[in-house]
């Protein structure tokens, strides 16, 4: 799981303040103004936790949310438990980024996984809006999926 956590940290990057998701359609000027204003707002989250958060707090949240995602994957995706560790890590990484409900929508990828066809699963990962949105992350995760020995 350490490799998965390190990958997610690399792909997501650390930010001490909330940010606007890159796929949200707002102007560059709005993003600049938002980022400039954030540190001055004294924003809080949760039970009065003042932002910014530390890297350690962010890592704790990542691990906590990842565990919740893994539990959700086990419930929602019946084939998940029979998959090899490497496939689970790829799927957990995708679910962290997309959310489990959206990942469950990759119907052809799941059918390929049911057949232990990791080549086809990787192709289906790349044939998606998600792959266009995340670019290199999708390419690298698809490569990991493709390299699984079935």
N, C-alpha and C positions, 0 to 999 in steps of 0.2 A: 504494500500500500504506500510505502514511502516514495517509490518511483512515481506513482499516480499523483500524490500530493505535490511533489516537485514539479511534475509536468503542468498541473493546473496552476501552480504559482507562476510558472514561466509564461504560460499562455494568457492568464488573466492579468498579471502584473499587480503590484501593490499600489494602492492609493489610500491615503489616510482620510480623504473626504469622499463623499458620494460623487459619482460622475454620471454623465449622460451616456447611455449605451451608444457605441459607435454606429449601430444600425438605425438609430432614431434620427429622423430627418429634421434637423434644425440647422440653422445657419452657423457658419464658423464664427461670426461675430457674437451670436448668442452664446456659443460654447465659451468663448473668451471671457465674456462678461460674467457668465455663471462661475467659471473657475476663479476669476478675480474676486468675486463677491463672497464665495463660500467661507474662506477663513475668517471673515469679519462678522459672520452671522451668529457665532456661538451656538451652533446646532447641537442637539442632543439626540441620542437614539436609546431604545430600550428603556431602562429604568433610570433615566437621567444621566446616562453616560455622555459626557461632553466629547464632541469630535475635536480634533482628529483622534483616530484609533491608532494603536501601535501595531507594528508587524506581528508581535506575539498575539495580540487580540485577534487580528485578522486570521492568523494561522489557526487559532482555536475555533473561530467561526467556520473556517474552511473544513476542518476535520469533522466538526459537529454536523454541518450540512451534508458533507459527503457520506457520513454514516446514515443519515436520514434518507439520502438518495439511494444508497445501497439497499436499505430495507424496503423502500418503495419499489425498486427494480425487482426484488425478489417476489413481491406481491403481484405486480402488474405484468411482468414479462415471464411467462411460464418457462421458456427455454433458458432463461438466465442462469439458473442453478446448475444446469448441465454443461455450461460453457467452460472452456479452459480459462485459467487466471488472466492470461493476456487479453482475451476477448472481453472479459468482464472489466478490465482496467480501461480499455478503449471505450466501452459503453458507459462506464461511470464518468469518464472524462467528458464524453458527449452530453450525458444527462446533466452534469454540473453546469454546462454551458447553455443547454437548450431547455432543460426541465424534462422530467420523465414523461409527461403527457405528449409533448412534441416528439420525443424520441420514439415513443410507441407508435407514432404515425409513420415511421419508416417501414412500412409493411413488407416491401420486397427484401429489404435488408434482413428483417427478422426471419422471413422464409428461408433465405440463404443460410442464416445461422442455424436454423432447425435442421438443415441438411449438412451441416458442418462444411459449408462451402464459403470459406473465408475470402477467397478471391472475389466471388460475386457480392458478398457483403461489403467489401471494400469499394467495389464499383458503385454499389447503390449509395454508399455514404457520399461519394464524390458527385453523384448525380442528384444534387439537392440544392435548394436555396441556402441551407445552412453552410454547405461547402463554399458557395460563392461569397457568403457573408464573412466567413472566418479564414478563408484562404489557406495559408501555410499550415495552420492547425489541422484542418481537414486532410490535407495532403499527408502530413506526418502520421496522423491517427489511422488513415486508410492504409498507409504503408505498414504500420504495426499490425493491422488486421490481416493484411495480405500475407505477412510473413509467419502467421500462425500455422503450425503443422497440424493438420487434421487427422 
